[in-house]
Amino acid sequence: MAGSPRHNGNTDILVERALKGAHESGADVVLVRLRDLSIDHCQGCNCCFDAGECRIDDDMTHLYQLLDEADVIILATPVYFSGLSSIMKQMIDRCQCLWARKEVLGARIGSLGRTGALISVGGQNPPEFKNSISVVKSYFNSIDVDYRAELLVPAVDEKGDIMNNPTFLAKAYDMGVSLVSEIR
Ligand SMILES: Cc1cc2nc3c(=O)[nH]c(=O)nc-3n(C[C@H](O)[C@H](O)[C@H](O)COP(=O)(O)O)c2cc1C
């Protein structure tokens, strides 16, 4: 899931490499670009505590289904003010209904043993990655995903800077390969 508002930026490039690795290892992959979706913010109404469903009807409805079906989830985001991009955080907050399904209603989310990873890029050297890691670990825990890998890339600021860094491009590809190999 790509969480940068910048089309073809560093986040897009890295997540596409990871999905290429996953696809070439035999996985069915779906690339979700959050900037292309219409996702409202969580209203904090707690309506989802009754049945684990969000009452807002927008593009999250389809995304909930994808999240439920996925064996591996990769979240990719630029560092924005030492944290996740707002569109990534907005998506995460809308998964409060999945948290409610698990923690209030006692259901499992998705298949057993599913895993996830974080890809993040920042312009500074080094950027502050720890806040994003903390949020993503908390999120994955809430949707029954084991935080398995991370690729944290400093000092890429301009659009496409990452293309000058073949080492990290290869690491992204390898991440996709190894996440798929673990589920077989
Ligand atoms: C609103 C905003 C806030 C940012 N905050 C940070 C920051 O706190 N730390 C950092 O290292 N880079 C920060 N950056 C730089 C981006 O992380 C960097 O340009 C990154 O490569 C963008 O990824 P993209 O090409 O996928 O959009 C910020 C950029 C923007 C637009």
The ligand as an ORCA input file, in Angstrom:
! r2SCAN-3c Opt
* xyz 0 1
  C       4.920     17.609      4.568
  C       6.289     16.981      4.526
  C       6.930     16.676      5.710
  C       8.175     16.066      5.699
  N       8.767     15.732      6.898
  C       9.961     15.079      6.889
  C      10.581     14.709      8.134
  O      10.081     14.954      9.227
  N      11.751     14.020      8.077
  C      12.361     13.705      6.888
  O      13.415     13.069      6.907
  N      11.801     14.061      5.693
  C      10.612     14.742      5.666
  N      10.019     15.091      4.482
  C      10.689     14.704      3.217
  C      10.092     13.413      2.586
  O      10.069     12.363      3.494
  C      10.945     13.022      1.385
  O      10.905     14.060      0.424
  C      10.527     11.725      0.745
  O      11.481     11.331     -0.213
  C       9.165     11.840      0.083
  O       8.812     10.583     -0.444
  P       7.966     10.430     -1.814
  O       8.899     10.765     -2.943
  O       7.531      9.022     -1.825
  O       6.816     11.372     -1.713
  C       8.803     15.743      4.462
  C       8.159     16.105      3.256
  C       6.925     16.710      3.285
  C       6.248     17.064      1.970
*
